[in-house]
Structure formats: C-alpha cells, structure tokens
Amino acid sequence: MKIESAEVLVSSPGRNFVTLRITTDTGVTGLGDATVNGRELSVASYLADHIVPLLIGLDAHRIEDTWQYLYRGAYWRRGPITMAAIAAVDTALWDIKAKVAGLPLYQLLGGRSREGLLCYGHASGAELPELFDSIRHHQEEGYRAIRVQTGVPGLPSVYGVASSANAATTADGVTSRYDHEPARPGAKPVEESWDTRAYIRHIPTVFEAVRNEFGPELPLLHDAHHRLTPIEAAKVGKSLEPYDLFWLEDVTPAENQAVLRRVREHTTTPLAIGEVFNTIFDYKDLFEEQLIDYVRSPVTHAGGITGLRRIFDYAAVYQIRSGVHGPTDVSPVGLAAAIHLGIAIPNFGIQEYMKHSEATHELFRPGYTFEDGLLKPSETPGLGVDYDDEVGAAHAYAPAYLPVNRLLDGSMHNW
Ligand SMILES: O=C(O)[C@@H](O)[C@@H](O)[C@H](O)[C@H](O)CO
C-alpha cells in the first residue's frame, strides 16, 4: 500500500487550522493536524514544499521508518514547525493503518486501559462573581476538573480570561460562554500588559475564595503561562499549597530546565510543563530529576503519536503522567489522536478539553464524545474524524496572532 498523494488543507472556520490528508493507492485516506497557532503558513509550506514530495511512493504501513526518515533526514532536527509537520504525517499514517485494520486507532496502541479520559475545562472571570458563574457553568456541562484563571487588579486583560465579546447568543436567546481564545485576527499581535507582583499577591486570594465556595473535592488547575522567574514560581507554588491544586502549569518558560529545581525545592504543588516542547529531549532532564508531574505536549506538536508515545513511556519510568494540551488551536484531528493515545497508555493523568466551536465541528465532524466529564474515542475504524472539503473551501486563511506581553515599564515579557 503506497502513498499516492498528500494534500495540505488550510482552513479557518473562525480560527486557522492546518491539516494533512494522505491518500494511498488503495484509496484509503488519513488525516493529521499540523496547526501551529500564529505560524500556520510556515508549517503548511514545510509540508507542501519539503515533505509531500518525499512521501509519494512510500509504503504507508512503515510509520516508524517514515518518522525516522523525516526526523533524521531533515538534518535540522526538532523545533515546532518540523515536529508539527512530522506529527501530521505520523498521525495520518496511524489513521490509515487503523482504517485498514478495521479498528479504532486505540486498539493498535494496546487497546483500552480506561473507560474515558478525565478532562478539565477552562473557567475564568475577571472578578470572582463571574469566575464562580463560569465554574458552575462548567460543572453543569459535566466537567469534573476545572482550570481557574482570573483577572489581576490593575491589568485591563489577562491571559486565560474569556472576554464576553466571545460569548455567542443563539436564536432562542441563550447566551453561551466561549472559552478564552487568545489568537486575534489581524496583521499584528495585540499587546497586553503584565504585573508579576500584583499577580503573586492576588492569586492565593482567588483560590481561597474558590475553595470556600466550591469545597475541597473539586480538582482545580491553574496556568501561570511562562511568566515567573524560578523564585517567583516557588513562592506561588508555596502560597497555593493550602488550596490543593491538581497542578500549577508553566510556571517558568523552562527553556533552562535546571531552574525547575529551585521551584521543586520549595513546593509540593504538582507541576505541569511542556505544551511548547517538541521532543523527548526537551523532557529528559525534567524526568530524570523528577522536576515535573505532568507532560503537556499534544500529539500535534511532539512528532505525532509515535513521538508522544515515546515521551509518555519514558515519563512512566518516573511515575510522571500525561496532561495533554487541548486548547482550540489543537484541531479535532489532534484531539482525536490524543484521545486514542490517552485511552491506551498506562500513565494517563488528565486531558485538557476546551470545546471547539460548531463551525470547527462542521469542518472536521469528529466522532469522539464528551459525557459525564469524560472524553471517549470514536469506535469507527481509524481516528474517527472526517474532513469536509466544501466547508474547508468556504473558510479562507485569515492572519491571526497570539498577543505579546509587556511589563508596566514597557519591557517585553513572556506572554
Ligand atoms: O494551557 C493552555 O491551554 C494554554 O497555554 C493555551 O491556551 C495556549 O495559550 C495556546 O495554545 C497558544 O496557542
């Protein structure tokens, strides 16, 4: 079974997605997600100009060999664009293999280890009343674990806090929240501002109020979004200990992995890191020194199912678990792949699940379900996602960028 063609599909049903579709000479198709938020066209070009010509004629069954061919063969290894492109090929080939086998993909990854994936949703509010409403709304939707993001006094807008401008009102007058969507349409990123001292003072008061209102049982998560130095991160981790977080995410940018030691020395708040990592080498030291508790990479950015499975297997040696990135910029193809992997691996922890919009579902028609707080894979052969070309063609790419961040004195900071 040879690869006959591969198409790079760029579409924007409200936000941009890059999808690879591989077709074999036997007429089987497979899908892979290659979306890199705010840099979509670079990965589309990497695929169309440098990878698609290499794929034609390869044996579609040789997934590992193709992975190695693209990883070693580029000479320029790793990085988000390369690894997202490899991920798309890898995922599409797994989709094809599972369709040919007539099995849902997770069956090829070892079969079912659990009934469904515990997932967390994004509750947010600039002030406490709005935040509490959002938490209740998520509970009503079935979420059993909830990420809490909130405004910081003195800052006009803060990462993770949904703007009411994104809420949609249906024909029958019901207003639904739409989760925080940071990429904004336009030729340039918007600028936000940041004040670490105000954040550090404010955040424990928010978690105290949330625990008082919702009790001790509800698993709560929080994302510091790369903004702290190691000693600031240690302080935040320590100040949140009384509120028993499921995890504290991305406390530092973690480019210098050794700095995580400082955070770890000071706090028992569990740490999740890695949504911007791409390979096992980004995690190696963090695992071996047991500096983190959860792996955040999605299938889409970590070299596909093959790449992420390798990371999870190594993590398991150190009792570190999965906590896969699942914002709306990971397409339903990337999410479906994560669900198949998550249902099979022994060291599953939690799955992030920000629901995609209706327009995104019309484009991808995913077969996975969300019931009682659990994501369940499609039982049809393959990934269980179908790309609708007509819908895709109706939504042309529109430039959109993640914001940038400045400190109050105007210096650039991490967003
Ligand atoms: O934890 C998360 O989901 C976030 O950090 C993302 O919303 C992230 O900001 C976006 O994926 C960026 O594209």
The ligand as a MOL file (V3000), in Angstrom:
LIG
                    3D

  0  0  0     0  0            999 V3000
M  V30 BEGIN CTAB
M  V30 COUNTS 13 12 0 0 0
M  V30 BEGIN ATOM
M  V30 1 O -2.8630 25.7230 28.6320 0
M  V30 2 C -3.3260 26.1380 27.5990 0
M  V30 3 O -4.2530 25.6300 27.0130 0
M  V30 4 C -2.7330 27.3880 27.0160 0
M  V30 5 O -1.4910 27.6470 27.4620 0
M  V30 6 C -3.0700 27.6370 25.5880 0
M  V30 7 O -4.2830 28.3320 25.6040 0
M  V30 8 C -2.0470 28.4350 24.7790 0
M  V30 9 O -2.0210 29.7560 25.2170 0
M  V30 10 C -2.4370 28.3720 23.3410 0
M  V30 11 O -2.4800 27.0430 22.9260 0
M  V30 12 C -1.4880 29.1240 22.4490 0
M  V30 13 O -1.7550 28.8300 21.1290 0
M  V30 END ATOM
M  V30 BEGIN BOND
M  V30 1 2 1 2
M  V30 2 1 2 3
M  V30 3 1 2 4
M  V30 4 1 4 5
M  V30 5 1 4 6
M  V30 6 1 6 7
M  V30 7 1 6 8
M  V30 8 1 8 9
M  V30 9 1 8 10
M  V30 10 1 10 11
M  V30 11 1 10 12
M  V30 12 1 12 13
M  V30 END BOND
M  V30 END CTAB
M  END
